[in-house]
Amino acid sequence: MHVLLDPDRRPVVGHRGNRAHAPENTLESFGQALALGVDALEFDVHLSRDGVPVVIHDPTVDRTTDGRGAIAAMTLAELKRLDAGARFTTDGGRSRPYRGRGITIPTLAEALEFTGRIPLIIEVKALDAAEPTLAALQRAGAEGRVLIGSFKDAALVPFQRAGVPVGGAPRALARLYLPALLGAQPRSLPFQSMCVPRFHRGLPVPVRQYARVMRALGRTAHVWTVNDPSRANRLWASGVNGIISDDPGAIIALRQGAA
């Protein structure tokens, strides 16, 4: 059982790597998070025009690279020519410290190799990326260290059939909403873990109630995105397992100080 599935653990998960300090969803960002001592990493997967799973959050390259266009309309070769560090800034654009340093959009295969044995939360962003993502995991022998999430319920089906752990998708979480608020306890769930935001469409998510349900079933609940150490501390005290953070170093320092 890896750390993301262990109800007795409180993992710190690097959200898109060390996103507060490096270009998100890049090997540079993952390397920094690993050096900080994260327990796991979270990243996102889309599919290139020629069918290669690539690690990037948005459906377009506009926000995070020096290019423009939809990922689904670009080949891997075209994506690899883009500078994935070009737009990163921590000072409102006065400086771009990672521009021109050869940072590219990684393929899923590259990310799996780079991260070694570290557990991963992989968010499948597009339905057509599900089967190629599963195939990449199987080729790398990485099925045992991942937790697959998606906002698209159908994207989780191939992983469920293959016995790969999945998080609760929107329909499953919606069905659990009232029971969690009422303190009712389901006998079983179609997912192994839960990754939830603190807010959805401006409304608070009942994170603590969800965590209570999961803990009673011997399962885990992870929350994103938490960058405030004091909030992370309160969530841990309420029974949440993983803290998914843009600034994992700050959360790790909190946990070490509380040990």
C-alpha positions, 0 to 999 in steps of 0.5 A, spaced: 500 500 500 503 506 497 502 513 501 496 515 498 492 509 500 494 509 507 489 511 512 494 512 517 499 517 513 499 524 512 502 525 506 504 532 503 503 532 495 506 537 490 501 540 486 504 540 479 510 539 482 513 545 486 508 550 483 509 556 487 516 556 485 517 553 478 514 552 472 508 547 473 508 540 471 515 540 468 521 536 470 524 542 473 518 543 478 517 535 479 525 535 481 524 541 486 518 538 489 522 531 490 528 535 493 524 538 498 521 531 500 514 530 498 511 524 499 507 524 492 506 528 486 500 530 482 500 532 475 495 532 469 495 529 462 492 531 456 493 527 449 497 530 443 494 530 436 499 524 435 496 520 441 502 521 446 500 523 453 503 529 455 503 532 462 500 539 462 494 542 465 490 546 460 487 544 454 491 549 450 499 551 451 497 559 451 498 560 459 504 556 461 508 556 454 511 561 449 506 558 444 499 558 442 494 553 440 490 546 443 494 541 445 489 536 441 491 539 435 499 539 436 503 533 435 508 531 440 514 534 436 510 541 435 509 541 443 516 539 444 519 545 441 515 550 446 518 553 452 514 551 458 518 555 462 517 562 458 511 565 462 513 563 469 514 569 474 513 570 481 513 578 481 508 579 476 512 579 470 518 583 472 522 577 471 522 570 468 527 566 471 526 560 467 525 562 460 530 560 455 532 554 459 530 548 455 524 546 459 519 543 455 512 539 456 514 532 458 511 526 456 507 522 461 513 516 460 518 521 461 515 523 468 514 516 470 521 515 469 523 521 472 519 520 478 522 513 480 518 510 485 514 516 488 507 515 488 503 519 483 496 522 483 494 523 475 489 527 473 486 525 466 484 531 463 481 528 457 477 522 455 481 520 449 487 520 454 485 515 458 487 508 455 493 511 452 495 513 460 493 506 462 498 503 457 503 508 459 503 506 466 503 498 464 509 499 460 512 503 465 510 498 471 507 504 474 500 501 476 502 500 483 504 507 485 498 511 482 492 514 484 488 516 478 483 522 478 478 525 473 472 530 472 470 525 467 467 519 470 468 515 464 475 516 464 476 512 470 473 506 467 479 503 464 483 504 470 477 501 474 477 495 469 485 494 470 485 494 477 488 501 478 486 505 484 482 511 482 479 517 486 472 519 486 469 522 480 464 528 480 458 523 480 460 518 485 462 524 490 455 528 488 452 521 491 456 521 497 454 529 499 448 528 503 450 521 506 456 525 508 452 531 511 447 527 515 453 522 518 450 516 514 455 511 512 455 507 506 457 500 506 462 500 500 464 505 495 466 505 487 473 508 489 479 507 493 481 514 495 478 521 494 481 528 492 477 534 493 477 541 493 476 546 499 471 549 494 467 548 488 464 553 483 464 558 489 461 553 494 464 550 500 465 542 499 464 538 506 471 536 506 471 534 513 465 530 513 467 526 506 474 525 510 470 522 516 466 517 511 473 515 508 476 514 514 470 509 517 471 505 511 479 505 511 480 509 505 483 516 504 481 523 503 486 528 500 485 536 499 487 541 494 489 546 493 492 548 500 498 553 501 497 556 508 500 551 513 495 553 519 489 551 514 493 544 513 494 543 520 486 544 521 485 539 515 489 534 518 486 535 525 479 534 522 482 527 519 484 529 512 490 525 509 493 528 504 495 536 503 496 537 496 500 544 495 503 549 490 508 550 496 509 543 499 516 546 502 512 550 507 507 544 509 513 539 510 516 544 514 509 545 518 509 537 519 516 536 521 515 542 526 509 538 529 512 531 529 
